[in-house]
Amino acid sequence: MSRQIKYIFVHCTAGSQRQTVADLQAEFRRIGWKNPGYHYVIFPDGRVVQLQDEARVANGVRGYNKEAIHVAYVGGIDAEGKAVDNRTNMQRHRLIMILKILHKRYPTARILGHRDISPDKNHNGKVDRWERIKECPCFDAITEYQDI
């Protein structure tokens, strides 16, 4: 049975840019997940690693996973643990590349940042900064990828 993909979520790993695949997998196990949080992870050098087949569900966004593909860049926090867009140029390039491929594969899917599913508490049609449940991916993915 194939999945109906409605969303392509962009994430950060909310960790050090030195994280490894083993580090990510250990974190997923630590929090009790059987499946990884992302289908694809992009490292600072631009290397892309697939953690989960697209036909299978990943644990990126609770309540949306059955209808989503998840792509994360390694990083997203500074030395003090605060949210920051610290994507390297290679990560920026690879994100665009992989999102174009995924959007071609799933043309009706919306590209969103994880933070964009936070509730619009004041009903103004957008998720304001104060309404965000989390900052991930630490930049405005809707605006940045609107032309893909």
N, C-alpha and C positions, 0 to 999 in steps of 0.2 A: 504494500500500500504506500503510495507516495504522499508526501505531506503537502498541504496547501500553504505556501509561504506568503505571508502578508507583510512581514517586516524583516528588514535587515538592520540589526542593531550594531552600533559602533560603541565599543567599550575601551576603557583603559584597564590595566590589571591592578591599578591602585597599589603598586609596589615599586621597588627599585628597578631602574633600567638594566640592572645586572641580573634580574630574575632569569632562571632557566626553565625549560620545559619541566624538569624534575621538580623544581620549586613550585610551579603552578599546579602540577598534579598532586603534590603533597598537600597543598592548601585545599584543593577540592576534596581530597580524602579526609582532611582534618575537620572540615565542616559537614562531612557525611554525605557528600554527593557521589552517586555512582557514575554519573556522566560528567564530563568536563563542563566548564562554564562557557567555553567558546568553541566554535568550529575552527576558526583560524586565529593565529597569534602572529603579530608582526614585531620582530625584534629590532633594536636600534640600528643594526647594520643592514636592515631591509629584508632579512631572511624571513620567509613566511613558513610557518609550520601548521599543518592541519592536525588538530587534536580530535576531531570528531567528523565522521562522514556526514555530509549534508542530509542524507536520508534519515539520520538519527537525530533525536532531540538532544540539545545541549542545555545547560542550566543557567543561561545568561540573564533572563528577566522573568521572575515569577509571574505566572498567569499568561505569559505570551509565548513560552518556549515551543509549544507544538506548532506554532505558525511562524517561527522565526529562524533566521540564520544569524549567528553572532560572530563578530570580528573584533579583536582587541589588539591594541598596541601595548607593548610592554612599557610601563611607566605610569605617569599620571599623578605622582606626588613628588614634593620637593624633599630636601634633607630634613625638614621639620615635620614631615608627614602631611603637609597641606596640599590640597588639590592644585595642580598646575598642568598646563598643556606643555609638556616637555618632549613632544614628538621630534624626532630627528628629521632632517630632510628626506632621508631614505624611508622612514616610516610614513611620512606624508605622501610621498610618491607611491609607495606600495598600497597604502590605503585606497587611494584613488583608483589604482589599477585593479585591485581585487573587488572594489565596490562596483566598478564598471562591468566586470565579468559577472558578478552576482546579479546585478540589475538586468543584464542581458538575459540571464538564465531565469530570473523571476521578475519580469517587466512590470507587474502590478504592485510589487512590494514597495513599501515606503522605507526610505533610509532615515533612521532616527538615532539619536544618541540615547543611551540608557536613561539619562535624566529626563528625557522628553516624555516619558510615560507618567511622570509625576502628575498628581491631580491639579487641574486649573481651579484653584479654590475661589478666586474672585471672578471666574467666568468671563474673562476678557479675551478668550480665544488663544491665549499663549500661556506657557508655564513660565512665570516670573521667577527670578533668582530665589526669592524667599519661599517659593512654593516647592522647590526641588527637594525630593527625598534624598538624592545624592547628586554629586557633581559629575560623575562619570558620563562622558569621556573627557571632561574638563575643557571642552570647547563646544561651539554651536554647530553640531553636525548637520542639522536641517539646512541652515544657511550655507555652510561650506560645500555641501554635496547636492544642492538643489538642482544643479545643471546636469547631474548624472542620469 
